[in-house]
Amino acid sequence: MGPLYTVLSSALSKAKGEGLIKVNPAAEATLPRVPKPKITVLTQEQLDALLEAAKGTRFYALLYVLAYTGLRLGEALALKWEDVDLDRGVLFIVGETKTEESVRAVGLDDDTVAVLRRHKKEQEWLKRMEGPRYENQGLVFTTERGTSPSPSNLRNRYLYPLCEKAGVPRVNFHALRHTHASLLLTANVHPKIVSERLGHASIETTADRYQHLFPTLQAAALEQYKALREEARRRTENAG
């Protein structure tokens, strides 16, 4: 509705300017309010159960990286080893324009680095087994033949069955991105850092998308402040 209204309003405005119509009816239109899509996240316990169920499967590393970096599925499937620095613990997401400003650095914790190192060794073994049949495109996450997996196949044949096996709600891959953001915010990571990891255009985007978490975060912050204030008061009394 938004993009369509914009195009229509622009066309009618141009028609008015050229004297074809007297008024732009779109200018007075009241657009219906579009409800924000519900954000689904997993708890840390549910995420642990899902990853445990995925252990030993070919796409365990993909799930792990999505859950602990907040990458979009498309970003992860386009990721190449040349953009992953395991020694420094960072990967780089290159935007479509491929300018310096479009490159986003995402830090990796030690566990994620270990998962990727193991995944790389397994991929090297697969290359040797497949031989000439393996299409080496330098991708981090591939099919058995080295090509990029189909998102729908990953979802329907892999993720959904794993959710059922783990006994967690059926979620899509984007829910892992939301879960990463949610876990960071509830751990009191500054929204600016969360915004940078997710590649949001601004911190306002992050705040708007996860505003349902902020009352809980504020309550936790107030409890921390109260504890610090009480500790300072006790120190003052003891010093006196």
SVG drawing of the C-alpha trace seen along z (x, -y; Angstrom):
<svg xmlns="http://www.w3.org/2000/svg" viewBox="-10 -24 55 63">
<polyline fill="none" stroke="black" stroke-width="0.4" points="0.0,0.0 2.8,-2.4 4.8,-2.2 1.6,-2.1 0.3,-5.2 3.5,-7.0 3.6,-6.3 -0.1,-7.2 0.2,-10.4 3.2,-11.5 1.4,-10.8 -1.7,-12.7 0.5,-15.6 2.2,-15.8 -1.2,-15.8 -2.4,-18.6 0.7,-20.6 0.1,-20.2 -3.6,-21.3 -5.1,-17.9 -6.9,-17.8 -7.8,-20.5 -7.0,-18.6 -4.9,-15.7 -7.3,-13.3 -4.5,-11.2 -3.3,-14.1 -6.5,-13.9 -6.6,-10.2 -6.3,-8.5 -4.2,-5.4 -5.2,-2.4 -2.8,-1.7 -0.7,1.4 0.0,3.4 3.6,4.2 4.5,7.8 4.9,9.8 8.4,10.6 9.1,14.1 12.1,14.9 13.4,17.9 14.6,17.9 18.2,18.9 17.0,22.3 15.0,22.9 17.9,21.7 20.2,24.1 17.8,27.0 17.5,26.2 21.3,26.0 21.7,29.3 19.2,30.9 21.2,29.6 24.5,31.0 26.0,33.4 23.9,32.1 25.3,30.4 23.8,27.0 24.6,26.8 27.2,24.1 24.7,22.1 22.2,22.1 24.9,21.3 26.2,18.4 22.7,17.0 21.9,17.2 25.1,15.6 25.7,12.9 22.2,11.8 23.0,12.1 20.1,12.3 19.8,15.7 20.6,14.1 23.8,12.5 24.9,15.8 24.3,17.8 26.2,15.2 29.1,15.2 32.5,16.3 35.5,17.5 37.5,14.6 35.3,12.3 35.8,14.3 38.9,13.7 38.9,16.4 42.2,15.3 40.8,11.9 37.3,13.2 35.4,11.1 33.4,11.5 32.5,8.8 29.2,8.4 29.6,6.6 26.7,4.5 25.5,4.4 27.5,1.2 30.7,2.8 32.0,-0.5 33.9,-1.0 30.7,-2.4 28.7,0.6 31.0,3.1 29.7,4.2 32.1,5.9 30.5,8.4 32.5,9.7 32.6,13.4 32.9,14.9 35.3,17.7 32.6,20.4 31.4,19.2 35.0,19.1 35.5,22.7 32.2,23.8 33.4,22.1 36.9,23.7 35.3,27.1 32.9,26.4 35.7,25.4 37.6,28.6 34.4,30.6 33.9,28.6 37.5,29.4 36.9,33.1 33.6,32.8 35.5,31.1 38.0,34.0 35.2,36.6 33.2,34.9 36.1,34.1 35.3,32.5 31.6,32.6 32.1,30.0 31.5,26.4 34.0,24.4 32.5,20.9 34.3,20.0 31.0,20.0 30.9,20.7 27.6,22.5 26.8,24.8 25.0,27.9 27.0,31.1 28.0,29.9 29.3,26.5 26.3,24.5 24.2,22.1 21.3,23.9 17.7,23.0 16.2,21.0 12.8,22.8 14.5,26.2 16.5,25.2 13.4,24.0 11.0,26.8 13.4,29.8 15.8,28.7 14.8,26.0 11.1,27.0 12.0,30.7 14.7,29.5 12.3,27.3 10.0,30.3 12.8,32.5 14.0,29.9 10.5,29.3 10.6,25.5 8.1,23.3 8.3,23.6 10.3,20.5 11.8,19.2 15.4,18.2 14.6,14.5 13.5,15.4 17.1,16.3 18.2,12.8 15.5,11.4 16.6,13.8 20.2,12.6 19.0,9.0 16.7,9.8 19.4,11.7 21.9,8.9 19.5,6.2 18.4,8.2 22.1,8.6 22.2,4.8 24.3,4.5 23.9,0.9 21.3,0.6 23.9,-1.2 26.1,1.9 23.1,4.1 22.1,1.8 25.6,2.0 25.7,5.8 22.3,6.1 23.2,3.6 20.2,1.4 20.2,-2.0 20.0,-3.7 19.6,-3.1 16.1,-4.4 15.3,-1.3 16.5,1.0 14.7,-0.8 11.4,-0.8 11.7,2.8 12.5,4.0 10.6,1.4 8.6,4.2 11.8,5.1 12.5,1.7 10.1,1.7 11.8,4.9 15.2,3.4 14.3,0.2 13.1,2.2 16.3,4.1 18.4,0.9 16.4,-0.6 17.1,2.4 20.8,2.2 20.8,-1.5 19.0,-0.9 21.5,1.8 24.4,-0.6 22.7,-3.4 22.2,-1.1 25.8,0.0 27.0,-3.7 24.8,-4.5 26.3,-1.5 29.8,-2.7 29.0,-6.2 27.5,-4.9 30.5,-2.6 32.9,-5.5 31.1,-7.6"/>
</svg>
